[in-house]
Each structure stands twice: as C-alpha cells, then as structure tokens.
Amino acid sequence: MGQRPTLGSLLFFLGLCGICTGFKQENCKNFSTQFERVFSVPGDVAMLNSTLASYDIFNISDVPYNITWYDSKLGQEMSNETGRTQVRGETLWLLNTRLEDDGEYVSVLRTPYRCYSQATKLIVERRVAGECGRPRKADQTITKGVTDYLSCPLKEYISKLNSYNTPYSLMWYKGCDPIVDGYGRYTYMDNTKLKIDNVEPKYNMPFTCTLNFSLDGTSVSVSESIKASVTAMYSLSPLVRQPASGIIKAPIGSRFSTRCLVFVPCVGKHSVDVFWIVHKDFITNTNSSHRVYTSTQLFRKEKDPVEGVLLERVLTISKLEEKDFHINYTCQAYSARGHPQGYFTLLPTDPDMRLPIGIILGNLAVLFISCVVVYYLFKVDIVLWFRRMFPVFYTNTDSDGKLYDAYVAYPQPDTEGFSNEVEAFVLHTLPEVLEKACGYTLFIAGRDCTPGTAIVDSVEENIQASRRLLLLYTASSFIKRRLTSSTSGNNNNNITKSTESRDNGEDSEGKKNGDRSSNVSFDGDEEDYPDPRLQLERLAAMHRSLLEGSLKVILVELEEITPAQLALFPESVRHLRKKQGALCWWKNQSRGERCKTCMRTTVEEEKSRKLSQSLSPSSRFWKEMRYCMPVKGKRAMCPEKTALMNL
C-alpha cells in the first residue's frame, strides 16, 4: 500500500515531461541554432526572428504553414501575454526582457507534410553601473574634419515595424545626453542615420540610438550603442570617371587605346586596385608585344576640389579585329568600400549614311505631301466611301427622337430672293436627290407645314425635330431694310443698308411672327428683312448653331454672291460662312467646281455631269451635300453613281 502514492507521483512526473517535450517528439528536421545571436538588457524589448519560412526550405507560396514558438528551458509553447510576450508569425517579441529570459527559443514550422525546427539564442546582459547605453557596443569609424554619419543598428526592428504599419520614433544620445535634431552639428537622416558636421576628436565616445514604439497597447523601447572612433586617415569609395558606360567607335584594323580613370577620395594610403575585364577575364598582360595589353597602374594626387588619388590604367589593342567589336570592355575598381565599374561597348565606325538617309527622308516627305494633297482633294469621296463600306462604325440615328434629317429654309414665295429656279430646286431637285436617291427625310416649308399652325410654332417645332438645317439663300435674301422706330434713332452704331421700304402690313406681320425670337440677336440691330419666315429660321438656326452648338447649319448659295452683297449679310451668316464655308449650287450649274473651295472638277465628274448635271448624286455638289448630311449608320448607302434620267 505504501508504494501506490510513489507510483502515482512517478506517472504524473512522466506525463508532465511528455507535455513539456512534445515539440521534440515530432521528429522535425532540425536546423540547429541560428548563428546570429540576439542581445538585450533588462527592460528592453527583444525581437527573435525565425528564418524557416524561406524558399530555400520549401515553396512558401504554394504550401500552407504555421509557426509556433517554444521556450526550450521549459518546453512550453510561447503565447501572447500582455506586457510580456507577443507572437506574430515568424517573430517572437519579448516586451520586457528579464535576466531569466536568457536562453534558447525554438521555432517550429509545420506544413501538412512535415515540420522544421530552429533555435534562436537570446543573451540578456546586465547594464554597467554608472554607464549609459548597452554594455555591448558596435564599432563605427568617423573621419576627422569632414561630414560623416553614424548608422543605428536597429534597421531590422524598423523594417519589422514598417511591415506592421506601427508608428515609432528614434532618439539619439551622446553619452547620456539626448541629441536634438538639427541642433549644433547633428542632423537625423533617413530614420537610422545621424549626420555629424565637421567631425572633431571629441566625438570619440559612445553614442546610443533608442527606438520607441507600442505593441499590443504596451509602450516599449529598444536601444543599441555605438562606439565611435575618430580617425584622420580615410579612404572612401572609389569613383570611376572613365569609361562613362557608353559606346566607342573605331575602324577595323586600326590601333585602339583608352584610359580607365578612378578617383579615390582619401587621406593617407589607399588599397584600391584597377583592372580591365573582357568576357569576365582579367587583362593582366602588360607586355606591348601582345595584341591586347594594359599599362601598369599609375597614380597622381589631387587636392582640388577633393583630396585624393587618381588611378589610371590604359587598355591597348594594337590592331582591331572583327572579334573585338560588339562586346563590353569593363574597368572595375576593387576596394573595401565597394567595387564600382565603368564600361564601354566597342563598335565599328558607321558608314556614311547621309545620302541613304536623305533619300529616305525625301521619299517620306514626298509621300506625306502626296497623302495630304490626295486627302485634301478627295476628302469628301474618301469619307463617303468609308461611310458606305463601314456603316457599322456609325450610330443609327433612328432612335434619337428626330423626325427629319434636315429642315430646309429657303426664300418664300412673294419675297425677294424667290424665283422659279429656287422653287424648282427646293420642291423638285432636293427631294429627288436627297429623299428618293439617298433616303433622307426633309422638312420643306410650304410642302410639309400643317395648315393653321402659326409660323413661329412651325419653325420652332420642326427645327427641333431636325438633325440639320439647310439654309438656302440668294444675294437679296438677307438685305436689310431700314425700320423707322424710336429705337433706331437711339443707337448711333447701327449702320443700315437698304434697298427699298416695306409696307405697314409687312411690318406688322414681321413683328407678329418675330416675337418669339426677338430676344435673340446676332447682329446688334432691329431692322426689317424682306422675308420674315427666313429671318425667323435664320435666327433660330444661328442660336442653336453658334450659341448652343446643338444644330449643324448647312449654308447653300443659290446664286453667286459678290463681296459687296456679302458685306450686307447679317454678321452671324458671314461668321458661319467664313468658319465652315457654303455649298454653291450656282457653281454646279455653271462650272461644276467644288462648292467650298471653288476648285475645278475632275474628268470623272465631268462625265458624270453629262448624265445628269442636277440630279446625279455623284456630282461634286451632291457629294458635298451628302458629306454634310447625317450619317446613315448601319444602313446601306445610296449607290455612288446613279443617274436618275427617267425621273
């Protein structure tokens, strides 16, 4: 009976040992203890990083894994403890290090297939009584009489905090005294560096950088100390002046030589060697009897603007061969401060390409000018052909809410500018070509007006329902007549030009029909016009075209307009005519030239005009008209050459 308590105690102890050593029984692949030790002092934070999550061990992108930390002395898993420990993946944070925390901590990385373990050594040292900073210090050298830098050894901590998006602050100390940024000769640089201007021997003393931050609501800090040593002898990183990493050209068969110049800022001795390298092979031969050789390393001292030594080594090729071209020649300097290099690529001398280049550029210029001229001369034909061949690129206008493709505004009967020719063109020629041959829908006053509708309402509603407005006019369509009223006498700037007076009936009708548009004026006058409807249509069209930009107006001249007659036109019409030009029907009747630029037609147009000068959609005038009209998107265009002789 006395042995039963002893046996129970033994079983309990063995079970506890099994729990404590559980992570050792997983048969994980052990990577032993990290070479890098972590040093800390009581009260500081210590950061231990596992290096197991690496592509050198397994594919961390494709294989899921987790990392667990253990205290090797206790065999217990490390977990988050407020104010003491915090585990974040591959990093173990000891927030308030104690002397008893000294020891090894094991990180175990587990995947679905196997596990890996690695130990990290933490060394907790006592602070030295009466001394600020840590007992273990990093050695750094700064140069006397120049501006130099001390680098804080806490870069890994800062990098980890940046990955957490955790704010932090860095404070520097000289001995036990805090250093204020920008005060005296000190400047904080790049989060981890301290710049010291005009270093003096008195700076041969300890410096400490302290990083302050918060983790899991706990304010912590960590420090590193630096033992600064001031020296008057220095050798800085060499600078390669030549070659300048470019291209050098030389004729084949010639002798070639070039220098490598390396400047070493230094006081006292330097340990810099300069070599030429070709195809990763060092050129060490200095015998001039060889085809490729270098000179011995020469040097000379320089003191302005920076004291130092200029090293020189010359590369010589006695006779260039084909194999010497299209390769890089590298000059590299070797020193404890770095290995800067410069290179050049050797190419054969270019042949004289001025003549071929001149011929090519000349041909390109001729081709460009020819394309511009062809496009300028045949712009309308090209655009019409493209619309006919690729209607899918243009939006179908059937669903835009408009009823008509164009509103036709022309001189009305019994008004100046109206004639049998005008009537024939409006009521016969336009419908025959645009409506029947080309499939457009037109609104023509006198043909499509609803009886009993007021002129103002008819004009406003039908212009609103049209995609274009064809403004047809003659030389006398816009000739103003002086309107005697009280307003005309009060404006000395109104210069009226009239040919004849209107009777009272026309005055009253013009005022009645023009009430709705009387608030729109483009010409700065209130004078009378021989055709009130055309005047109303003009005002509405110019308002939408010039002010709103919601309507495109196509000007069509039915007869030749002289400069003197054009000067009497309203300013808005003259402005629009100057801006976009006008289609000249009278030229189509006489010489068949282009309406806009009045250029002579081609031989094809002359033959087409013989078929039907006025009704052929292939004539220059109707091509210009179709060019200005809305595009029939996704619809078959009218044939390019259709003679309507039977109409």
C-alpha positions in Angstrom: 0.0 0.0 0.0 2.9 2.4 0.6 4.1 2.1 -2.9 0.9 3.4 -4.6 1.5 7.1 -3.9 5.0 6.8 -5.1 3.9 5.2 -8.3 1.2 7.8 -8.9 3.8 10.6 -8.4 6.1 9.0 -10.9 3.4 8.7 -13.5 2.4 12.3 -13.1 6.0 13.5 -13.4 6.5 11.4 -16.6 3.3 12.8 -18.1 4.4 16.4 -17.4 7.7 15.7 -19.0 5.9 14.4 -22.1 3.9 17.5 -22.4 6.9 19.8 -22.0 8.9 17.9 -24.6 6.1 17.4 -27.0 7.6 19.5 -29.7 10.8 17.5 -29.6 8.9 14.2 -30.3 7.6 15.3 -33.7 10.7 14.2 -35.4 11.1 17.7 -37.1 14.0 18.4 -39.3 16.3 20.4 -37.0 18.3 23.4 -38.4 20.2 23.8 -35.2 20.8 27.2 -33.6 21.0 30.3 -35.6 24.5 31.8 -35.9 23.2 35.3 -35.2 22.6 35.9 -31.6 20.1 38.4 -30.1 21.5 40.6 -27.4 19.3 42.5 -24.9 19.4 44.1 -21.5 16.7 44.0 -18.8 13.8 46.3 -19.5 14.4 46.5 -23.3 12.3 44.7 -25.9 13.9 41.8 -27.8 12.9 40.6 -31.3 13.6 37.0 -32.3 13.0 36.1 -36.0 12.7 32.6 -37.4 14.3 32.0 -40.8 12.4 28.8 -41.6 9.8 30.4 -43.8 12.2 30.5 -46.8 12.1 29.3 -50.4 15.4 27.5 -49.6 13.5 25.1 -47.4 10.1 24.7 -49.2 7.8 26.6 -51.5 6.2 29.0 -49.1 3.9 30.3 -51.9 2.1 27.0 -52.6 2.4 25.1 -49.3 0.4 26.3 -46.2 2.3 26.5 -42.9 2.2 27.9 -39.4 4.9 28.7 -36.9 4.9 28.0 -33.2 7.5 29.3 -30.7 8.7 27.3 -27.6 10.8 28.1 -24.6 13.5 25.4 -24.7 14.1 25.6 -21.0 10.5 24.9 -20.0 9.4 23.2 -23.2 6.3 25.3 -23.2 4.6 26.9 -26.2 5.0 30.7 -26.2 1.7 32.6 -26.3 0.6 36.2 -26.2 0.9 37.6 -22.7 0.1 41.3 -22.1 3.2 43.3 -21.3 5.4 40.2 -21.6 5.3 38.3 -24.9 3.7 38.6 -28.2 3.9 36.1 -31.1 3.4 37.4 -34.7 4.1 34.6 -37.2 7.8 34.1 -37.6 8.6 36.8 -34.9 8.6 36.4 -31.2 8.6 39.7 -29.2 9.8 39.8 -25.5 8.3 43.1 -24.5 10.1 43.4 -21.1 13.2 41.4 -21.1 14.5 39.9 -17.8 17.7 38.2 -16.9 15.9 34.9 -16.6 14.8 35.2 -20.2 18.3 34.4 -21.3 18.4 31.1 -23.2 17.2 29.4 -26.4 13.8 29.8 -28.0 12.7 27.2 -30.6 10.5 28.0 -33.6 8.7 25.0 -35.2 7.3 25.4 -38.7 4.6 22.9 -39.6 3.2 22.1 -43.1 0.6 19.4 -44.0 3.5 17.1 -44.8 6.4 17.7 -42.3 7.8 20.1 -39.8 11.1 22.0 -39.3 12.7 23.4 -36.1 15.3 26.0 -35.4 16.7 27.5 -32.2 17.5 31.2 -31.6 19.8 32.3 -28.8 18.9 35.3 -26.6 21.6 36.7 -24.4 20.5 39.1 -21.7 23.3 41.1 -20.2 23.4 43.3 -17.1 23.7 47.0 -17.6 27.0 48.5 -16.5 26.5 50.6 -13.4 27.0 54.3 -14.0 27.2 53.9 -17.7 24.5 54.9 -20.2 23.7 52.7 -23.1 24.3 49.0 -23.6 27.4 47.1 -22.4 27.9 45.6 -25.8 28.6 48.3 -28.5 29.0 48.3 -32.2 32.3 49.8 -33.6 31.9 52.5 -36.2 34.6 54.9 -37.6 34.0 58.5 -38.5 36.6 60.8 -40.2 38.0 63.9 -38.7 37.3 67.3 -40.3 34.6 66.1 -42.7 30.8 65.4 -42.5 30.3 61.8 -41.6 27.5 59.5 -40.4 26.7 57.1 -37.6 24.2 54.3 -38.5 21.8 52.9 -35.9 21.9 49.1 -35.8 18.2 48.8 -35.3 17.3 48.6 -39.0 15.7 45.1 -38.6 13.4 46.4 -35.9 12.3 49.4 -38.0 11.7 47.2 -41.0 9.5 44.9 -39.0 7.5 47.8 -37.5 7.0 49.2 -41.0 5.6 45.9 -42.1 3.1 46.2 -39.2 2.3 49.8 -40.1 3.3 50.6 -36.5 4.4 54.2 -35.7 7.8 54.7 -34.0 10.3 57.4 -33.0 14.1 57.3 -32.9 16.1 59.2 -30.4 19.9 59.6 -30.4 22.1 60.1 -27.3 25.7 61.3 -27.0 26.8 59.5 -23.9 23.9 60.2 -21.5 22.8 63.5 -23.2 19.9 63.5 -25.7 20.7 64.9 -29.2 18.2 67.3 -30.6 17.6 67.0 -34.3 19.1 70.0 -36.2 20.8 71.5 -33.2 24.5 72.1 -33.3 26.3 69.8 -35.7 23.7 67.0 -35.5 21.0 66.1 -38.0 18.7 63.0 -38.1 18.9 61.4 -41.5 16.9 58.6 -43.2 15.4 57.3 -39.9 18.5 55.4 -39.0 21.5 57.7 -39.5 22.9 60.6 -37.5 24.9 63.2 -39.6 27.7 64.9 -37.8 29.2 68.0 -39.5 32.9 68.8 -39.2 33.8 65.8 -37.0 36.2 66.5 -34.2 38.3 64.3 -31.9 35.9 64.9 -29.0 33.3 62.7 -30.8 35.4 59.7 -29.9 32.9 58.4 -27.4 29.7 56.2 -27.1 26.5 57.1 -29.0 23.2 55.4 -28.4 20.0 55.2 -30.5 16.7 54.3 -28.8 13.6 53.2 -30.7 10.3 53.9 -29.0 7.0 52.2 -30.2 3.9 50.4 -29.0 2.9 46.7 -29.4 -0.5 45.4 -28.3 -1.1 48.6 -26.4 2.2 48.3 -24.5 4.8 51.1 -24.8 8.3 49.6 -25.2 11.7 50.6 -26.4 15.0 49.1 -27.5 18.4 50.6 -27.7 21.8 50.0 -29.4 25.0 51.6 -28.5 27.9 52.6 -30.9 31.5 53.1 -30.1 32.5 56.0 -32.4 36.2 56.2 -33.3 37.5 59.4 -34.9 40.3 58.9 -37.4 42.3 61.3 -39.5 43.2 58.7 -42.1 40.5 57.6 -44.5 39.8 56.0 -47.9 36.4 56.5 -49.3 34.5 54.6 -52.0 36.3 55.0 -55.4 34.7 56.7 -58.3 35.1 55.6 -61.9 35.5 58.6 -64.1 36.3 56.8 -67.4 34.9 55.0 -69.2 31.5 56.5 -68.8 29.4 53.4 -69.7 28.8 54.4 -73.4 29.8 53.4 -76.9 33.1 53.9 -78.6 33.5 53.5 -82.4 36.8 52.7 -84.2 37.6 51.5 -87.7 38.6 47.9 -88.1 42.3 47.2 -88.5 43.3 50.4 -86.6 45.2 50.8 -83.3 42.9 51.5 -80.3 43.7 52.6 -76.8 41.6 54.1 -74.0 42.1 55.0 -70.4 40.4 53.9 -67.2 40.4 56.7 -64.6 39.4 56.0 -61.0 39.4 58.7 -58.3 39.8 57.6 -54.7 38.9 60.3 -52.1 41.5 59.5 -49.3 44.0 60.9 -46.9 47.0 58.7 -46.4 47.3 55.3 -48.0 44.6 53.5 -50.1 44.1 49.9 -51.0 42.4 50.2 -54.4 43.3 48.1 -57.5 42.1 48.8 -61.0 41.6 46.1 -63.7 40.3 45.8 -67.2 37.9 42.9 -67.8 36.8 41.4 -71.1 34.5 38.4 -71.3 34.8 38.0 -67.5 38.6 37.6 -67.9 41.1 39.9 -66.3 43.6 41.5 -68.7 46.8 41.4 -66.7 49.3 41.3 -69.5 51.5 44.5 -69.7 53.8 43.3 -72.4 53.4 45.6 -75.5 54.4 42.7 -77.8 50.9 41.2 -77.4 47.9 42.4 -79.4 45.9 43.2 -76.3 47.6 44.5 -73.2 47.3 47.1 -70.4 49.7 49.5 -68.8 50.8 49.4 -65.2 48.6 51.1 -62.7 49.7 54.8 -62.5 48.5 57.4 -59.9 48.8 61.0 -59.2 47.5 63.1 -56.2 44.7 65.6 -56.4 43.7 68.2 -53.9 41.0 70.2 -55.7 38.1 70.1 -55.2 38.5 66.9 -53.0 41.8 65.5 -51.8 42.5 62.0 -53.1 44.4 59.9 -55.6 43.6 59.5 -59.4 44.4 56.0 -60.6 45.0 55.3 -64.3 45.3 52.1 -66.3 45.4 52.2 -70.2 43.9 49.4 -72.4 45.6 49.0 -75.8 44.7 46.9 -78.8 47.4 47.1 -81.4 45.1 46.0 -84.3 41.4 45.8 -84.1 39.8 42.6 -85.4 36.2 41.6 -86.1 36.1 39.7 -82.8 36.9 42.8 -80.8 33.7 44.5 -81.7 30.2 44.3 -80.2 31.5 43.3 -76.7 31.8 45.2 -73.4 35.1 46.3 -72.0 34.8 46.8 -68.2 37.1 48.8 -65.9 36.5 47.8 -62.3 38.0 49.1 -59.1 38.4 46.8 -56.1 38.4 48.2 -52.6 37.0 47.5 -49.1 34.4 50.3 -49.7 33.0 48.8 -52.9 33.6 47.6 -56.4 32.4 50.4 -58.8 32.9 49.8 -62.5 32.5 51.5 -65.8 32.3 50.0 -69.3 32.1 50.8 -73.0 31.0 48.9 -76.0 33.3 48.9 -79.0 31.6 49.2 -82.3 32.9 49.6 -85.9 32.8 53.0 -87.4 29.5 53.7 -89.1 29.4 54.0 -92.9 28.4 57.4 -94.4 24.6 57.1 -94.2 23.8 60.7 -95.0 22.9 60.0 -98.7 20.6 57.0 -98.0 19.0 58.8 -95.1 18.5 61.9 -97.2 16.8 59.8 -99.9 14.6 58.0 -97.4 13.6 61.3 -95.8 12.9 62.8 -99.2 10.7 60.0 -100.2 8.9 60.1 -96.9 8.3 63.8 -97.4 7.1 63.3 -100.9 4.8 60.5 -99.7 3.5 62.6 -96.9 2.8 65.6 -99.1 1.1 63.3 -101.6 -1.1 61.8 -99.0 -2.0 65.3 -97.7 -2.8 66.5 -101.2 -4.8 63.4 -102.1 -6.7 63.6 -98.8 -7.4 67.3 -99.4 -8.6 66.8 -102.9 -10.6 63.6 -102.3 -11.6 64.1 -98.7 -15.3 64.0 -99.5 -15.0 60.9 -101.7 -12.9 59.1 -99.1 -15.3 59.8 -96.3 -18.4 58.9 -98.4 -16.7 55.6 -99.4 -15.9 54.8 -95.8 -19.4 55.5 -94.7 -20.8 53.3 -97.4 -18.3 50.4 -96.8 -18.3 50.5 -92.9 -21.7 51.8 -91.7 -21.3 49.7 -88.6 -18.9 52.4 -87.2 -21.7 55.0 -87.2 -24.6 55.2 -84.8 -28.1 54.6 -86.1 -29.9 57.9 -85.8 -33.4 56.4 -86.0 -33.8 56.4 -82.2 -32.5 59.9 -81.5 -36.1 61.3 -81.4 -35.7 63.4 -84.6 -38.2 63.2 -87.4 -36.2 64.8 -90.2 -32.7 64.6 -91.4 -32.8 68.2 -92.5 -35.0 71.3 -92.2 -35.0 73.3 -95.5 -35.1 77.1 -95.0 -35.4 79.0 -98.3 -36.8 82.3 -99.7 -40.6 82.1 -99.5 -42.9 83.0 -102.5 -43.7 86.7 -103.0 -40.4 87.7 -101.2 -37.2 89.0 -102.6 -34.8 86.1 -103.5 -37.6 83.8 -104.6 -37.7 82.7 -108.2 -38.8 79.8 -110.3 -35.3 78.3 -110.2 -35.4 78.5 -106.4 -38.8 76.8 -106.3 -37.7 74.1 -108.7 -34.6 73.4 -106.7 -36.4 73.2 -103.3 -39.6 71.4 -104.4 -38.1 69.1 -107.1 -34.3 68.8 -107.1 -33.8 68.4 -103.3 -36.5 65.8 -102.8 -35.5 63.8 -105.9 -31.8 63.5 -104.9 -31.8 63.6 -101.1 -35.1 61.9 -100.4 -35.6 59.4 -103.2 -32.0 58.7 -104.2 -30.2 58.9 -100.9 -33.0 58.1 -98.4 -33.0 61.3 -96.3 -36.2 62.8 -94.9 -36.6 66.6 -95.4 -39.0 69.1 -93.9 -39.8 71.7 -96.6 -42.0 74.7 -95.6 -44.9 75.0 -98.0 -44.9 71.3 -98.6 -44.9 69.8 -95.1 -46.4 72.5 -93.0 -49.6 71.7 -91.1 -52.4 74.1 -92.1 -53.4 76.6 -89.5 -50.1 76.3 -87.5 -48.5 79.6 -86.5 -45.3 80.3 -88.3 -43.3 80.7 -85.1 -44.6 77.4 -83.7 -44.0 75.6 -87.0 -40.4 76.9 -87.2 -39.5 76.1 -83.6 -41.1 72.6 -83.6 -39.7 71.4 -86.9 -36.2 72.8 -86.4 -36.2 71.0 -83.0 -37.2 67.8 -84.8 -34.4 68.0 -87.4 -30.8 66.9 -87.3 -29.5 69.5 -89.8 -30.8 72.8 -91.2 -30.3 73.7 -94.9 -30.2 77.5 -95.1 -30.8 78.3 -98.8 -30.3 82.0 -99.8 -29.7 84.3 -102.7 -28.0 87.6 -102.9 -31.1 89.5 -101.7 -32.3 87.1 -99.1 -30.7 89.0 -96.1 -30.7 92.5 -97.4 -31.9 94.7 -94.6 -34.4 97.5 -94.8 -34.4 100.5 -92.5 -37.2 100.2 -89.9 -38.2 103.6 -88.6 -38.7 103.3 -84.9 -37.7 105.1 -81.7 -35.0 102.5 -81.0 -33.2 103.0 -84.3 -32.7 106.7 -83.6 -31.1 106.0 -80.2 -28.3 103.7 -81.4 -25.7 105.6 -83.4 -23.7 102.5 -84.0 -26.4 100.8 -86.2 -25.4 101.3 -89.8 -28.3 100.2 -92.1 -28.1 99.5 -95.7 -31.5 99.2 -97.5 -32.8 98.9 -101.0 -36.5 99.5 -100.5 -39.0 100.1 -97.8 -41.6 97.7 -96.5 -45.3 98.5 -96.2 -47.2 98.6 -92.9 -48.7 95.2 -93.4 -45.3 93.5 -93.7 -44.1 95.4 -90.7 -46.9 94.2 -88.5 -46.6 90.6 -89.8 -42.9 90.6 -89.3 -43.2 91.9 -85.7 -46.0 89.4 -85.0 -44.0 86.4 -86.4 -40.8 87.5 -84.8 -41.9 88.0 -81.2 -40.6 84.6 -80.1 -37.2 85.2 -81.5 -36.9 88.9 -80.9 -34.8 88.3 -77.8 -32.1 86.6 -79.9 -29.9 89.0 -81.9 -26.6 88.2 -83.5 -26.2 91.4 -85.5 -26.8 94.2 -83.0 -29.8 95.8 -84.9 -33.6 95.7 -85.1 -34.0 96.2 -88.8 -36.6 94.7 -91.1 -36.0 91.9 -93.6 -37.9 91.2 -96.9 -38.6 87.6 -95.8 -39.9 87.3 -92.2 -40.0 83.5 -92.1 -36.5 83.1 -93.5 -35.4 85.7 -90.9 -37.0 83.7 -88.1 -35.5 80.5 -89.4 -32.1 82.1 -89.6 -32.3 83.5 -86.0 -33.4 80.1 -84.6 -30.7 78.2 -86.6 -27.9 80.6 -85.6 -28.9 80.5 -82.0 -28.7 76.7 -81.9 -25.6 76.5 -84.0 -23.4 79.3 -82.7 -24.6 79.6 -79.1 -25.9 76.2 -78.1 -24.0 74.0 -80.6 -27.0 71.7 -80.8 -27.6 72.1 -84.5 -25.4 72.0 -87.6 -26.4 74.5 -90.2 -25.5 73.9 -93.9 -25.3 77.1 -96.0 -26.4 76.7 -99.6 -25.9 79.6 -102.0 -28.3 79.5 -104.9 -26.7 82.3 -106.8 -23.3 84.0 -106.9 -22.7 86.4 -104.0 -20.4 89.4 -104.6 -18.2 90.8 -101.8 -20.3 93.9 -101.8 -23.5 91.8 -101.4 -21.9 89.6 -98.8 -21.0 92.7 -96.7 -24.7 93.4 -96.4 -25.4 89.9 -94.9 -26.0 89.5 -91.2 -22.9 89.1 -89.1 -23.9 85.6 -88.0 -24.3 84.4 -91.5 -20.9 85.9 -92.5 -19.3 84.4 -89.5 -20.7 80.9 -90.2 -19.8 81.2 -93.9 -16.2 82.1 -93.0 -16.0 79.3 -90.4 -17.3 76.4 -92.4 -17.9 77.6 -96.0 -21.0 77.2 -98.1 -22.3 74.8 -100.8 -22.6 76.7 -104.1 -25.4 75.3 -106.2 -24.8 78.0 -108.8 -21.2 76.6 -109.4 -22.7 73.2 -110.0 -24.9 74.8 -112.7 -22.1 76.7 -114.3 -18.6 75.3 -113.9 -19.2 72.3 -111.6 -16.4 73.3 -109.2 -16.2 72.4 -105.6 -18.6 74.5 -103.6 -16.3 75.2 -100.7 -13.0 76.0 -102.3 -14.3 76.6 -105.9 -11.8 74.3 -107.5 -12.3 72.7 -110.9 -13.8 69.3 -111.1 -12.1 66.1 -112.3 -12.7 64.3 -115.6 -14.9 61.7 -113.8 -17.1 64.5 -112.5 -17.3 66.0 -116.0 -18.5 62.6 -117.4 -21.0 62.2 -114.6 -22.4 65.7 -115.2 -23.1 64.7 -118.8 -25.6 62.1 -117.5 -27.4 64.5 -115.2 -25.9 67.7 -114.1 -28.5 68.4 -111.4 -29.9 65.1 -110.3 -26.8 62.8 -110.1 -25.7 62.0 -106.5 -22.2 61.6 -107.9 -21.8 65.2 -108.9 -19.5 67.3 -106.7 -22.3 69.4 -105.3 -24.3 66.4 -104.1 -21.2 64.7 -102.7 -20.6 67.8 -100.6 -24.2 67.8 -99.6 -24.2 64.2 -98.6 -20.9 64.8 -96.7 -22.6 67.4 -94.6 -25.8 65.4 -94.0 -26.2 63.0 -91.1 -24.6 59.6 -91.5 -27.0 56.7 -92.0 -25.4 54.4 -89.5 -25.7 50.6 -90.2 -27.7 51.2 -93.4 -26.8 50.7 -97.0 -25.8 54.0 -98.6 -27.1 55.1 -101.9 -25.1 54.0 -105.0 -22.2 56.2 -105.8 -23.2 56.6 -109.4 -26.9 56.6 -110.0 -28.4 58.6 -113.0 -32.0 59.5 -112.5 -32.6 60.4 -116.0 -36.0 58.7 -116.0 -37.4 61.0 -113.2 
